């Protein structure tokens, strides 16, 4: 997705999600919050890797759907 708003805000969002996942995985590896990522990363090992491209490819279509349903960006 080449949307400048997406490009500008996605990396900090990704980093925040990755850090939260890493901390949770380290301190509470069986925490139910990690299950939320299993739709993007099908195994717990994949959740620990938190691949940038796979996360981006999962989030980008959701932004398009939100835009098509009348949601606008705050930027």
Backbone bond lengths (Angstrom), bond angles and torsions (degrees), N, CA, C in turn:
res aa  C-N    CA-C-N  psi(-1)  N-CA   C-N-CA  omega(-1)  CA-C   N-CA-C  phi
1 X - - - 1.457 - - 1.525 107.72 -
2 X 1.329 117.34 127.03 1.457 121.73 -175.62 1.517 113.26 -99.11
3 X 1.308 117.84 8.85 1.457 122.03 179.00 1.526 109.39 -59.25
4 X 1.358 117.89 123.59 1.469 119.56 -178.31 1.528 113.49 -59.69
5 X 1.323 117.42 -35.16 1.468 119.53 178.35 1.517 110.06 -65.84
6 X 1.322 116.30 -40.96 1.458 120.31 177.73 1.525 109.70 -61.66
7 X 1.314 116.34 -47.71 1.462 120.70 -179.28 1.522 111.65 -62.13
8 X 1.309 117.64 -40.07 1.460 121.21 -177.29 1.513 114.75 -72.78
9 X 1.311 117.05 -31.98 1.461 120.14 -175.40 1.525 114.12 -104.69
10 X 1.321 116.95 -16.27 1.452 118.18 -174.36 1.527 113.27 -70.28
11 X 1.334 117.88 -43.43 1.465 119.57 -177.07 1.527 112.58 -59.04
12 X 1.344 119.75 -46.78 1.474 118.03 175.97 1.533 112.56 -62.61
13 X 1.334 117.24 -36.43 1.468 121.03 177.72 1.525 110.18 -64.44
14 X 1.329 116.17 -45.34 1.463 121.12 178.10 1.529 110.58 -59.53
15 X 1.323 116.30 -47.40 1.471 120.12 -179.12 1.520 111.83 -60.80
16 X 1.316 117.04 -39.87 1.465 121.26 177.98 1.530 110.76 -64.06
17 X 1.328 116.61 -45.66 1.461 121.07 179.29 1.525 110.87 -63.48
18 X 1.325 116.31 -42.93 1.463 121.00 -179.28 1.531 110.59 -63.66
19 X 1.328 116.87 -45.59 1.460 120.84 179.47 1.525 110.92 -61.87
20 X 1.316 116.89 -44.40 1.468 120.52 178.74 1.522 110.92 -60.98
21 X 1.313 116.08 -41.94 1.463 120.86 179.66 1.533 110.61 -65.80
22 X 1.320 117.58 -42.37 1.460 121.70 179.34 1.522 111.65 -63.52
23 X 1.317 116.60 -45.07 1.468 120.65 -179.67 1.522 110.25 -64.50
24 X 1.328 116.07 -46.42 1.465 119.93 179.80 1.521 110.62 -62.97
25 X 1.326 117.33 -43.88 1.466 121.24 179.47 1.520 111.79 -60.40
26 X 1.316 115.93 -38.90 1.464 120.45 -178.05 1.528 112.22 -71.50
27 X 1.322 116.32 -45.26 1.466 120.73 -173.87 1.535 113.82 -89.30
28 X 1.326 116.41 -32.13 1.466 120.49 -177.89 1.531 109.51 -142.09
29 X 1.333 118.15 72.51 1.462 120.89 -173.10 1.534 114.96 -61.21
30 X 1.316 118.22 -16.56 1.472 120.17 179.04 1.530 111.93 -103.97
31 X 1.328 116.96 12.93 1.453 121.70 -179.28 1.527 110.40 -62.45
32 X 1.330 116.64 136.83 1.463 122.21 -178.36 1.533 112.66 -64.09
33 X 1.328 117.49 -22.34 1.463 119.49 179.22 1.528 111.54 -60.86
34 X 1.318 116.83 -30.85 1.463 120.09 179.55 1.520 112.25 -67.77
35 X 1.318 117.34 -22.62 1.466 120.86 178.18 1.520 112.04 -64.12
36 X 1.323 117.00 -26.14 1.462 120.85 179.46 1.526 111.46 -62.00
37 X 1.310 117.46 -27.06 1.460 121.53 -178.36 1.523 112.61 -86.93
38 X 1.323 118.21 -7.35 1.459 120.77 -177.48 1.524 112.86 -69.19
39 X 1.325 118.42 -16.12 1.470 119.77 174.55 1.530 110.43 -75.74
40 X 1.316 116.76 -23.72 1.466 121.94 178.14 1.519 110.26 -95.49
41 X 1.309 115.77 -46.35 1.464 122.88 -179.19 1.525 107.17 -114.66
42 X 1.329 118.19 106.53 1.463 120.95 -169.37 1.528 116.84 -67.90
43 X 1.317 118.49 -14.17 1.461 120.25 177.86 1.520 109.88 -127.18
44 X 1.289 116.28 159.02 1.470 119.86 178.27 1.525 111.22 -63.54
45 X 1.329 117.80 -33.89 1.462 119.97 177.02 1.524 110.38 -63.65
46 X 1.329 116.88 -39.83 1.463 120.69 178.70 1.524 110.90 -66.46
47 X 1.327 117.38 -33.85 1.462 120.90 177.32 1.522 109.39 -62.22
48 X 1.315 116.92 -38.65 1.467 120.52 -179.56 1.532 111.43 -66.82
49 X 1.337 117.47 -30.48 1.473 120.78 179.05 1.529 111.63 -75.89
50 X 1.318 117.69 -34.03 1.467 125.20 176.94 1.532 111.67 47.16
51 X 1.322 115.82 62.17 1.455 123.06 -177.14 1.535 111.58 -64.55
52 X 1.324 115.95 128.10 1.459 123.14 -176.60 1.531 111.99 -58.66
53 X 1.327 117.09 -51.77 1.470 120.74 -175.94 1.515 113.02 -61.12
54 X 1.301 116.73 -41.22 1.463 120.48 -179.60 1.531 110.12 -66.62
55 X 1.324 117.34 -40.59 1.466 120.55 178.78 1.528 110.10 -65.37
56 X 1.340 116.63 -45.49 1.469 121.26 179.10 1.523 110.64 -60.49
57 X 1.327 116.63 -44.69 1.466 120.33 -178.18 1.527 112.54 -66.83
58 X 1.318 117.69 -19.60 1.468 121.43 176.96 1.521 111.81 -86.76
59 X 1.322 116.97 -32.96 1.467 121.49 -176.81 1.528 112.10 -83.96
60 X 1.332 118.21 -39.12 1.467 121.80 -175.19 1.530 113.35 -53.76
61 X 1.329 119.88 -47.06 1.475 118.65 179.21 1.532 113.27 -63.82
62 X 1.318 116.62 -29.90 1.464 119.40 178.07 1.527 110.99 -65.61
63 X 1.332 116.95 -34.79 1.465 120.36 177.12 1.518 111.30 -68.38
64 X 1.318 116.73 -37.44 1.471 120.83 176.83 1.526 109.78 -64.70
65 X 1.305 116.88 -45.16 1.463 121.30 178.80 1.522 110.63 -61.04
66 X 1.327 116.59 -43.80 1.469 120.52 178.65 1.527 110.24 -60.82
67 X 1.336 117.01 -44.21 1.466 120.70 178.42 1.520 111.75 -61.93
68 X 1.327 116.37 -40.99 1.463 120.68 178.99 1.525 112.40 -66.57
69 X 1.308 116.69 -21.49 1.467 121.10 179.14 1.524 112.79 -98.04
70 X 1.320 116.26 13.06 1.457 119.55 172.21 1.515 116.19 97.51
71 X 1.306 118.22 -1.10 1.455 119.51 177.82 1.512 109.26 -79.59
72 X 1.304 116.60 136.94 1.468 120.26 178.09 1.520 108.86 -113.56
73 X 1.310 114.53 163.65 1.470 118.75 179.81 1.513 109.42 -79.79
74 X 1.299 115.58 160.05 1.461 121.02 178.97 1.524 111.58 -90.10
75 X 1.320 116.74 -8.26 1.459 122.08 -175.13 1.439 114.05 -76.93
